[in-house]
Each structure stands twice: as structure tokens, then as C-alpha cells.
Amino acid sequence: MVSHLRLAAVIFICSLSALAYEIALTRIFSITLSYHFAFFIVSTAMLGIGMSGTMLFAFPKLNDKTKIGAYSFFLGAGILFSYITMNRIPFDPVTLFWSKAAILNIGIYCVILSIPFFFAGLIIGSSLSAFPAISGILYGADLLGAGSGALLILSLMGIYDLDICIIIISLVPLTAAVFFSQWKVKIISLIFILLAGMFIYLYPESLKIRMSPYKELPRALHYPGAELLRTYISPYTRIDTFRSPATRFAPGLSLRYLNPLPDQVGFSIDGGETNAITAAGDKASLLFLRYLPSALPYELKSNLIVHGKSTNILILDPKGGLQALVAEYYAMGSIQKIESNPLLIDIVKRDFNSFSGGVYAFNTIEGIGRSWLKKSKQQFNIIDISMTGTSPSGSFGILEDYRFTTDAFKEYISHLEEDGLLSIHLFILPPPRTELRLLLTGIAAMEEAGIRNIEQHIAAIRSIETLCILLKKSPFDSADIRKIRQFAEERRFDLVYYPGITGNESNRFIRMPSNEYSDAFRQLLNKDSRAGFIRSYLFDIEPVDDESPFFHSYLKMGSIREIHAVMGKKWQYFVEEGYILPIVFVQIVTASIFLILLPLFIRRKSYNGIGSTTNRFFFLSYFAFIGIGFMFIEVPLIQKMILPFGNPSYAFAAVLTSILISSGAGSVASHSMRQLRTPFVLCIISFVIIILSFMVPVISAFISLQSLSLRVFMTFLFFFPTGFLMGIPFPLGLTVLGDHLKTLIPWAWAINGCFSVLAPILAMMTAMIAGYTVVLWLAALCYLLAFLSFISCSRSLLSSARMQPGSAVRHQDHPSSL
């Protein structure tokens, strides 16, 4: 038992460091490239693990349990090597704009980043191959270590920079190699730690994160006189404050305003999205606020102030606080601010409170606005949403955004006063697509809310670079329309739409070659022409809901050639829209197929005894199905919990830790509780997933009303039963396989890992087409198919065992030295 625990401890430690490195890489890629590369990291990690299984099968000597200490050393060294090497190799999706050869760098990144996960896979795979009788304990140690690794790295990232976190993570398996290996490996590990420490001390710049030069922060700092002020970190985001001539934050400012802007301090979030904090000490310098298109709703409601009526304003994600300044400038009454980035609130309150005029000093809440509205009974005269930063930029299509779904818009509309306004302002990004989807989302939400004659409830104006869309709960009356026309006329903004607009009233001051914005609005607000326009339009502009909240995904598969032509025959658009996903998918599919099929061409005699080709297919499919099923549960649960947690990183940490720890508990329990080791547990999992698919919206709505600590606890509580059951199938299959044909366990490990590589990408692609609930249903189907495969596979093995009596003897292996 002591030896069992010793082996389990090594697996726990190495799994902990591997998953901690995986999560750290997702943060690193968020800063250096983009958040949407998180799926790339997950798939690369699983690819390394799948590769380890193939190598263990191809080269049986790697299964030597005395090498586990050495693998631990290579895991720690591999973390440092892969990080430093990745940091030195130039790769940026933007370069695909002029160099298609950059696609090859994706493959290079896959190989480099998979190195530490390959050695982690060797540790776990060789242990499972040597001791299948205790696979429940060993696999449980793997899952529990992974869950603990998620907690460890989140704690570390709240204290240290990411480069320091990488050093600490690499030391964990290196330390394990010192304590749990033979003397030769102990000495090598100690020497490596010493040399690595000297290298880091002499060349610290080798560990500093290298941000893409094409991200907004490096571009802003490239201007003469630009200065980086300070970098702030949290486990979930990085914010840099700076001064730069590029910081001129007044989106859509009228050309009629000729005075200088007040002093502004720029900031970027993860090096990308940039915004600014505006000096608010001198009210006279804030006159420019009246010349912003986003001031329109406040002009319309200014009569409330004149008549001494109270006003309630809600500003969602004010970032640097510009819209809050607009509301304060117009002397609006109660102004509530809800910001989804807690670090930003802390920075402005602590370091820029006086500079910003105390913009976040009062009435400020952290979280997603719609989640807060769900538990609030307040009604507002204006709900103000900004989609603008210091410069326009496309959003990746695979990023979920729960702020702009029909469900979100219904929440906003339900919290408006009878004559309240929902105001949305955004950068114009030709050709029109974001603007039109926003309009259609508002139309769909109003119709579902029972509002009739939608064309009477919408107005829009545009400047040279921005668009302001207003949705009013009651129809715009003649006084509203007169103010809208006057506001646009005085500031030389163009009218896009208002009830009763005529063709010659638009495209007057800032002329475009065609009047496409106004024409599109009028056709979409006309019930007779709406469906035809949507059907024939170049992009997909249909509204999205919480089930598939990919607001920025506009690609129509049937229009790829036309879109390519409209975008100047450049492929950058497809990269920005997230369609680097199929490129990565093709590369990973190719690698996975190679790893899965390689055992067919080596050591063929090792598997010829497993009955017919059909029965071998069932053997392979069992581990494939549970690999896909596990990830098809994990991915949608993480995505669906973003809304109640109000932050993608919170949701990722809470769900991942809950699933991994509960699965680890299930795996360990299955070792000692024989009644759990039954193939019918696969049917139970399938049933539980179906129930869970209907319960997740209810769970999400319930926990969104609780405090953060309660949300984390309840997430663990709700998902524990499902996770507990999910930990049983893999050791169940290995135990049966170990009883009959132990040599094929590495192949099973490879198959499970490779299909786990494909599953996250397949899950996202499926969700974009059919929604997250369908992904969960497919997970249930996978476990059901795994059950059928298990029955067929076990019958084949038993039949083979009867013909080969010696193979039916249970292996009574025990771990000795590592």
C-alpha cells in the first residue's frame, strides 16, 4: 500500500504541474495573441498525452516503472524549455494576411508546447500499463492532481507575474524527481535546477512575455513620447496603463468640436482592448461630451432634469468611465455603473480616483450587467451600453458574448421605464454586420416582450466612425424625433433611421458611396422585406441567443467566396473571425489519426489475438467515445457558467476544478466499491447528462443570485454527481483490458488522449452551429455508444480468454521503486 501511495503521489504532483502549465498558457496566449487560443492549448496538451500512449505501445521499454522519476524530470525541464522556445519563435495570426507560410508555425507550436504534456502522459500511461489492477487509484490521482493544479495556478497568478509562475510550476515535478527517483536522476535534477537558476538570473529577459507587435498596446507605445505607466495583474486579466499620442478617446466626436480634449490616460486589457480614463477636474474641458453621438439619449431625457423629475441611469461596462462622465455632465440623478472587470474598478478607484472625478467611487458594481439586472427590481430611464474602445477592432467569432443575445436584450427592456431608452454605441466596421445583428436582436427581443410596431421604437445616427442605436420601450413621439433631427443637424451627424425618415435625409454630412446603413435599417424594420434581406445578405446577421451566444460569428459557409472578394481577397478576415479554428482542426486531426493508426503498422502481433477486425473496432471505440464524451460535457458546462459567474476565467476555474476533483473521487471510489465497476454506469451517465442539459439554465439562474463564494460552492455541489460518475468508465475499461491483454493499455491511453484532442474543437464548432445543449446531448450519446462498445469488447475478450487460458489470469503487479 505504501508503494501504491508513493506512485499515486508522483502522478498527483505531475498532473498538478501539467494542468497548472496548461492554464498558465491560456493566460499567456490571451496576452500575447488572443483569448480564443485557449482551445488550441487544450488540444495541444491532449495531443502530447495521446502521443505518449502511442510511444509506450511502440516502444515497450518505455513502460519501465523505474523510469517514472526520469519522466518527472523531463516534465519539469520540458515546461521551461517549451515556454522559452515558444517565447522566441515569432508567430502571429495577423501575419497570415501576407504570409500563408505562417500556417506552418501553428504546427511548430503544437510540437513545442506538447513536449511537457508528452512526458506527463508517459508518467500516467506507464503507471496504468504496469498496474491496471489499481487503475482507479492511479487515474483518480491524475484527476485530483489536475483539479488541484487549477487551484494552485489561480492562486499563483494572483501574486506573481506569469513568468515567475512558470518557474514555480516547473520546479514542482523537478522536486518530485529529486525525492522519488533513483540517485542518478536525483543528481541530474539538482544540477538542472542549479543551471536553470543561473540561466534565468543571467538572462531574465528570456522569460518575459513577448506580446504581438500588432496588438493595440505595442502599437500605442510605438508613438514618439509614449510611456508605459504601470502593469497590473490578477489571475484573470492584465491591465497596462500608459500615456501616448494614440490616446485620444472620444469615439465619433463631431467635427464641429474644435477645442482640445482634456488629459487622458490610456489602458489596455490583456494588451488588446484599449480605452482611456479622462481627466474630469475641469467641467469646462468636458464640453466635448455634448458632441459625442453617445450623448443623444441624454439630450432626449434632458427635459426630465428641467422639470425636476428623478432619473435612473444604468451604464454597463463603462471601462474608463466616459459614459458615466456624459451622464454626470448632463446632471442626471442616480447613475449606476456595472463593470465586468473587477481589476479595472480597483485601479481607477485606487490610482486615478481624483483624476477621473471619482467615477467609480460610488454606485459601482462588478459583474455582468444582465446578471445583476436579473436579481434587481429597479427600472431605468436609460440603460447605456458601449461597444467602443480607442480604436475599432474585429472580435473573434468563436468568443461567446452573453451581453448581446436576445435573452440579454429582453432583460434590458424589462428594466426600462415605460418611456425608457436602451442606448448602444459602437464603431462602424464596414461592411455592415455587427450593426445589423444588434438591430435584429433588439427587434426579436421587443417582439418577444410583446411590443408591437417595432419600427416606431427605434432610431439611429452615425458619425464618421461610430453608430448610436436607440431602442425605446414606448414609440418615439414627434418631440423625440424633433430632438433627434436637431441633435444630428447641429453636430453634422448623419441620420440612419427614425420613424418616418425619408431617403434624402440620410447620408448628407458624412457621405458614403452608398447609403447602405440607412437602406439596411429600413428593410430590416419592414416586416415584408426583412426575411428576404436576411436570406440574401452576404453575412449571417440572424440574432443569437444564450444557447449559442457567438454574437461575432457572421460567416455564411455558402458565401465564403463572395466574402473573400469583398474583404479585398485577403484571408485576414477569416482569421479575425475565428476561422483559424478549422485550420488548427485539420492539423490536429491529421496528427491524431497518425498517432491512432501507428500501432497498426508496428507490433501487429500484439493485437492480432483480439478476435475479428470488427471486435477490435469496438475495443478502440470504447476509449474514443469516453474521451469525446468527457470533453463534450466539460466544454459546454464551462461556457454555460460564464453568465452566472460574470467572468470567463471564474467559470473556467470553478467548473474545471469541480469536474476534475469529483471525477477523481469517482475513480478512487470505483477501486474499492465493486458495485460501481459495472458497464451500466455508462447508461446512468448518459441519463444524468440529459437531465443536466435541461437543468443547467435553472442552475445558472439560481446561482447567479448568490455571492461569489456561494456560486463556487454550488457549482461544485451541482456538478459533483455527474463528475463522480465520469471518473469511473476509464479505469473500468483499463481493469478489464488489464485482465486479458495488458500490452494494449498504452494504445487505449493514446486513443483516449487523441480523441480528447479533437473533442474541444468539435464541441465549439458544434455549439456555433447547433448550440451547447446539442453538444451535451452528443456527450450522452457518446457514453451510450461506449456502453455498447464495452459490451461487445468484453464479450470478445472473454471469448479470446477461453481460447487462451493463461491470459485470463488477473495480473497481481505491485509497484516497487520508481
Secondary structure, DSSP 4 states (H G I P E B T S, - for coil): -HHHHHHHHHHHHHHHHHHHHHHHHHHHHHHHT-GGGHHHHHHHHHHHHHHHHHHHHH-GGGG-GGGHHHHHHHHHHHHHHHHHHHHHS---GGGGGT-GGGHHHHHHHHHHHHHHHHHHHHHHHHHHHH-GGGHHHHHHHHHHHHHHHHHHHHHHHTTS-HHHHHHHHHHHHHHHHHHHS-HHHHHHHHHHHHHHHHHHHH-GGGGS----TTSHHHHHHTSTT-EEEEEEE-SS-EEEEEE-TT----TT--TT--SPPPPEEEEEETTTEEEEEEP-S-GGGGGGGGGSGGGHHHHHTHHHHHTT---EEEEE--TTTHHHHHHHHTT-SEEEEEES-HHHHHHHHHHSTTTTTSTTTSSEEES-HHHHHHT----EEEEEEE---SS-----TT---GGGSHHHHHHHHHTEEEEEEEEEEEE--SSS-HHHHHHHHHHHHHHHTT---GGGSEEEEE-SSEEEEEEESSPP-HHHHHHHHHHHHHHTPEEEE-TT--GGGBSSSS--SS-HHHHHHHHHTSHHHHHHHHHHSSS------TTS--TT----GGGHHHHHHHTTT-SHHHHHTTTTHHHHHHHHHHHHHHHHHGGGTSSGGGTTTSSSHHHHHHHHHHHHHHHHHHHHHHHHHHHHTHHHHTSHHHHHHHHHHHHHHHHHHHHHHHHH-GGG-STHHHHHHHHHHHHHHHHHHHHHHHHTTS-HHHHHHHHHHHHHHHHHHHTSHHHHHHHHHHHH-GGGHHHHHHHHHHHHHHHHHHHHHHHHHH-HHHHHHHHHHHHHHHHHHHHHHHHHHHHHHHHSGGGGSPP-------
